[in-house]
Amino acid sequence: MTNIMVAGVIGLVASLLGTPLAVRVFRKRGWGQLIREEGPKAHYEKRGTPTMGGLVILIASVIGFLLGHVGSGGLSPITDGGLLAVGSIIALAGLGFADDFIKIHKSRSLGLDSRAKFLGQLLIAAVFAVLAVHVVGIGTDLSFFRSTALDLGIVFYLWVFLMITASSNGVNLTDGLDGLAVGSAAQVLAAFVVIGFWQFRHETFYDVAVAGSDPFDIAIAASAMFGACSGFLWWNTAPAKIFMGDTGSLMLGGAMAVFAILLNTQLLLVILGGLYVVETASVITQVAVFKRTGKRIFLMAPIHHHFELDGWPEFTVIVRFWVLSGLSVAFGLGLFYADFLSKGGEL
């Protein structure tokens, strides 16, 4: 437990102290946010705010993860699962960084084209899936609160791609208001800290010995990211001093999928990340209805912009959406614990 707490505290401190430094450095380099012309007019004043703050979250998370393995008894080993999780997170951050850098370099609100981003996510997901199965040793079965009897076989690799892509894009769509995405991401990451530690405490119940990845190491990684997000949120709340950009949103969304896969809670992510499901569904619905009828069902999608244009103050939208995210996380953890009790688990 100490290792998990150390990882979270170090991630928090590193992010809290490192973000103001990043603001100064990024501003000098001219790494400022570009605003979509079709977006809410109230956002125009945010133009030029330093972006790519996801780099701070990444660095703080890696530092927290590594130092989280330093305990009173010396260094605890970093497992294959923990190393794969962190490596995948770094790769996803790199993809987001490329997207952000192109936006800034070419002074446009669009970075990588959809094909390049798709191929990048496909490559990362493919490498992760192969290493997860053949090196870490996780199964190819579908999971909810634990592994199920449904073995996906080769379809598992496609499923991993869909999970990573949907989750990373979901957080990316949600990242439109100051602190909304990183605040809700911190809640989901905290849930994975609890899940990982709970599985570690009940190794026999969850068949940890044969499940592949080490839930304790995944909990350390999730705790480091939770702390890093919390520290970054201090500076990212409205009015934001810095944005995390696609560097942060693609990384955080992908990290959630990676943790869910390695902890055998794949379908549970849909509940824990309920806010991202709603945001993504609003975009899909808006596009589908408009193509079919030529009319918009929302004033603007994603749905948080709809409430903005409907007259809600930005901070009101943010806080209420945080509440929705918190309710989703609480409900997901409640179901996770209920399943534990229903199968005869004991404290």
C-alpha positions in Angstrom: 0.0 0.0 0.0 2.9 2.4 0.8 4.2 2.0 -2.8 0.9 3.0 -4.2 0.6 6.1 -1.9 4.2 7.1 -2.7 3.6 6.9 -6.4 0.5 9.1 -6.1 2.1 11.7 -3.9 5.2 12.0 -6.1 3.1 12.2 -9.2 1.0 15.0 -7.6 4.0 17.0 -6.4 5.9 16.6 -9.7 2.9 17.8 -11.6 1.9 20.6 -9.2 5.4 22.1 -9.3 6.3 21.2 -12.8 3.2 22.7 -14.5 4.1 26.4 -13.8 7.6 25.8 -15.2 6.0 24.2 -18.3 3.7 27.2 -18.7 6.7 29.6 -18.9 8.7 27.4 -21.2 5.8 26.7 -23.6 4.8 30.3 -23.7 8.4 31.3 -24.7 8.3 28.7 -27.5 4.9 29.9 -28.7 3.1 26.6 -28.0 -0.3 28.2 -27.7 -3.8 26.8 -28.1 -5.6 27.3 -31.5 -9.4 27.7 -31.3 -11.8 26.3 -33.9 -13.7 29.1 -35.7 -17.0 27.2 -35.4 -16.6 26.8 -31.6 -18.3 28.9 -28.9 -17.3 32.5 -29.2 -16.5 32.6 -25.5 -13.6 30.3 -26.2 -11.8 32.8 -28.4 -10.2 34.5 -25.4 -8.4 31.3 -24.7 -6.4 31.5 -27.9 -2.7 31.4 -27.2 -3.0 29.6 -23.8 0.0 27.2 -23.5 -0.9 23.7 -24.6 0.7 20.2 -24.7 0.5 20.1 -20.9 0.0 16.4 -21.2 3.8 16.2 -21.3 3.8 17.3 -17.7 1.3 14.7 -16.7 3.4 12.1 -18.6 6.7 13.0 -17.0 5.1 13.3 -13.5 3.4 9.9 -14.0 6.6 8.1 -15.1 8.6 9.6 -12.2 5.8 8.6 -9.7 5.7 5.1 -11.1 9.5 4.6 -10.9 9.9 6.1 -7.4 6.8 4.2 -6.3 8.9 1.1 -6.4 11.3 2.4 -3.8 10.2 1.0 -0.4 11.7 0.5 3.0 12.9 -2.9 1.9 14.7 -1.5 -1.2 13.6 -1.5 -4.8 10.5 -3.6 -5.7 10.6 -5.2 -9.1 8.8 -3.6 -12.0 6.7 -6.3 -13.7 6.2 -6.9 -17.4 2.6 -5.7 -17.0 3.6 -2.4 -15.3 6.3 -1.8 -17.9 3.9 -2.5 -20.8 1.3 -0.2 -19.3 3.8 2.7 -19.0 5.3 2.0 -22.4 1.9 2.1 -24.0 1.0 5.3 -22.2 4.2 6.9 -23.5 3.5 5.8 -27.0 -0.1 7.3 -26.9 1.3 10.5 -25.5 3.8 10.6 -28.4 0.9 10.2 -30.9 -0.9 13.1 -29.2 2.2 15.2 -29.2 2.7 14.7 -32.9 -0.9 15.9 -33.4 -0.4 19.0 -31.2 2.9 19.9 -32.7 1.5 19.9 -36.2 -1.3 22.2 -35.1 1.1 24.6 -33.7 3.7 24.4 -36.4 1.1 24.9 -39.2 -1.0 27.3 -37.1 -4.2 25.4 -37.7 -6.8 23.8 -35.4 -6.4 20.3 -37.0 -3.2 18.3 -36.6 -2.8 14.7 -37.8 -5.3 13.7 -40.4 -7.7 11.0 -39.5 -5.8 8.3 -41.4 -2.5 9.0 -39.7 -4.1 9.0 -36.3 -6.0 5.8 -37.0 -2.8 4.1 -38.1 -0.9 5.3 -35.1 -3.6 4.0 -32.7 -3.7 0.7 -34.7 0.0 0.2 -34.4 0.1 1.0 -30.6 -2.9 -1.2 -30.0 -1.4 -4.1 -32.0 2.0 -4.0 -30.2 0.3 -3.7 -26.8 -2.1 -6.7 -27.5 0.7 -8.9 -28.8 3.0 -8.1 -25.8 0.1 -8.4 -23.3 -0.8 -11.9 -24.5 2.6 -13.4 -25.4 4.8 -11.6 -22.8 2.7 -10.6 -19.9 0.5 -13.6 -20.3 -3.1 -12.3 -20.1 -5.9 -14.3 -21.6 -7.8 -13.5 -24.8 -11.2 -13.8 -23.1 -13.7 -11.0 -22.6 -13.9 -9.6 -19.1 -16.3 -7.5 -17.0 -15.6 -7.7 -13.2 -13.2 -10.6 -14.0 -12.4 -12.8 -16.9 -15.4 -14.6 -18.4 -15.8 -17.9 -20.2 -16.0 -16.1 -23.6 -12.7 -16.5 -25.4 -12.4 -14.0 -28.2 -9.5 -15.7 -29.8 -8.0 -13.7 -32.6 -10.8 -11.2 -32.4 -9.3 -10.1 -29.0 -6.7 -8.1 -31.0 -9.4 -6.2 -32.8 -11.2 -5.7 -29.4 -8.1 -4.2 -27.9 -7.8 -1.7 -30.8 -11.5 -0.7 -30.4 -11.1 -0.2 -26.7 -8.0 1.9 -26.9 -9.3 3.9 -29.8 -12.7 4.5 -28.3 -11.4 5.4 -24.9 -8.7 7.8 -26.2 -11.0 9.5 -28.6 -13.7 9.7 -25.9 -11.5 11.7 -23.6 -10.3 13.8 -26.5 -13.8 14.8 -27.3 -14.5 15.6 -23.7 -11.4 17.9 -23.5 -13.2 21.0 -24.5 -13.7 22.9 -21.2 -11.1 23.9 -18.6 -10.4 21.0 -16.4 -13.3 18.9 -17.6 -11.4 16.0 -19.1 -8.5 15.8 -16.6 -10.8 16.2 -13.6 -13.0 13.3 -14.8 -10.0 11.2 -15.8 -8.6 11.6 -12.3 -11.8 10.0 -11.0 -11.6 7.0 -13.3 -7.9 6.5 -12.6 -8.6 6.6 -8.9 -11.1 3.7 -9.5 -8.4 1.6 -11.1 -6.1 2.2 -8.1 -8.9 0.8 -5.9 -9.5 -2.1 -8.3 -5.9 -3.0 -8.7 -5.2 -2.9 -5.0 -8.4 -4.9 -4.3 -7.4 -7.6 -6.7 -3.9 -7.7 -5.1 -5.5 -8.1 -1.6 -7.6 -11.0 -2.9 -5.2 -12.8 -5.2 -6.8 -16.2 -4.9 -10.3 -14.9 -5.6 -9.2 -13.2 -8.8 -6.8 -15.9 -9.8 -4.0 -13.4 -10.0 -1.4 -16.2 -10.3 -2.8 -17.2 -13.7 -4.3 -13.9 -14.9 -1.1 -12.5 -16.2 -0.4 -9.0 -15.1 0.4 -8.0 -11.5 -2.6 -5.8 -10.2 -0.3 -4.2 -7.6 2.0 -2.8 -10.2 -0.9 -1.6 -12.3 -2.3 0.1 -9.2 1.1 1.9 -8.8 0.9 3.1 -12.4 -2.7 4.2 -12.0 -1.9 6.0 -8.7 1.0 7.9 -10.3 -1.3 9.1 -13.1 -4.0 10.0 -10.7 -1.6 12.1 -8.7 -0.2 13.7 -11.9 -3.7 14.6 -13.1 -4.7 16.1 -9.7 -1.6 18.3 -9.7 -2.2 19.4 -13.3 -5.9 20.1 -12.5 -4.8 22.8 -10.0 -3.5 24.8 -13.0 -6.0 23.6 -15.6 -9.2 24.7 -13.8 -11.1 27.6 -15.2 -9.6 29.9 -16.2 -6.9 27.5 -17.3 -3.3 28.5 -17.3 -2.4 25.6 -19.5 -4.2 23.0 -21.6 -3.1 19.3 -21.8 -3.8 19.1 -25.6 -4.1 15.8 -27.5 -0.8 14.8 -25.8 -2.8 14.5 -22.6 -6.2 13.4 -23.8 -5.1 10.6 -26.1 -2.7 9.4 -23.4 -5.3 9.4 -20.5 -8.0 7.8 -22.5 -5.7 5.1 -23.8 -4.3 4.6 -20.3 -7.8 3.8 -19.0 -8.2 1.1 -21.7 -4.8 -0.3 -21.0 -5.5 -0.6 -17.2 -9.0 -2.1 -17.9 -7.4 -4.8 -20.1 -4.6 -5.6 -17.8 -6.9 -5.8 -14.8 -9.5 -7.9 -16.6 -12.2 -5.3 -16.3 -12.7 -4.5 -19.9 -16.5 -3.9 -20.0 -16.5 -2.2 -16.6 -14.7 0.7 -18.3 -17.9 1.5 -20.1 -19.5 2.3 -16.8 -16.5 3.9 -15.1 -16.0 6.2 -18.1 -19.8 6.8 -18.5 -19.2 10.5 -19.2 -17.0 9.7 -22.2 -19.6 7.4 -23.5 -22.2 10.2 -23.3 -19.9 12.7 -25.0 -19.0 10.3 -27.8 -22.6 9.3 -28.3 -23.7 12.9 -28.6 -21.2 13.4 -31.5 -22.3 10.3 -33.2 -26.0 11.1 -32.8 -25.5 14.7 -34.0 -23.7 13.6 -37.2 -26.1 10.8 -37.9 -29.2 12.9 -37.5 -27.8 15.8 -39.5 -26.8 13.6 -42.4 -30.3 12.1 -42.5 -32.4 15.1 -41.8 -30.2 18.1 -42.3 -31.1 19.2 -38.7 -29.1 19.3 -35.5 -30.4 17.6 -32.4 -27.9 19.6 -30.2 -26.9 23.2 -30.5 -23.3 21.9 -30.8 -21.6 18.6 -30.2 -19.9 17.3 -28.0 -22.8 17.8 -25.6 -20.9 20.0 -23.1 -20.9 22.7 -25.8 -24.7 22.3 -26.2 -25.2 23.4 -22.5 -22.7 26.2 -22.9 -24.6 27.6 -25.9 -27.8 27.1 -24.0 -26.7 29.6 -21.4 -25.0 27.6 -18.7 -21.8 29.2 -17.4 -18.7 27.2 -18.3 -17.9 26.4 -14.7 -21.4 25.1 -14.1 -21.1 22.7 -17.0 -17.7 21.5 -15.8 -18.8 20.9 -12.2 -22.1 19.2 -13.2 -20.2 16.9 -15.6 -17.7 16.1 -12.9 -20.6 15.1 -10.7 -22.0 12.8 -13.5 -18.5 11.3 -13.9 -18.3 10.7 -10.2 -21.6 9.0 -10.1 -20.5 6.7 -13.0 -17.3 5.8 -11.2 -19.2 5.2 -7.9 -21.7 3.0 -9.7 -19.0 1.0 -11.4 -17.1 0.4 -8.2 -20.3 -0.5 -6.5 -21.0 -3.2 -9.1 -17.4 -4.4 -8.9 -17.8 -4.9 -5.1 -21.3 -6.4 -5.4 -19.9 -9.0 -7.8 -17.1 -9.8 -5.3 -19.7 -10.3 -2.5 -22.1 -12.3 -4.7 -19.3 -14.8 -5.6 -18.5 -15.4 -1.9 -15.7 -12.9 -1.5 -14.8 -11.9 2.1 -12.9 -8.9 3.4 
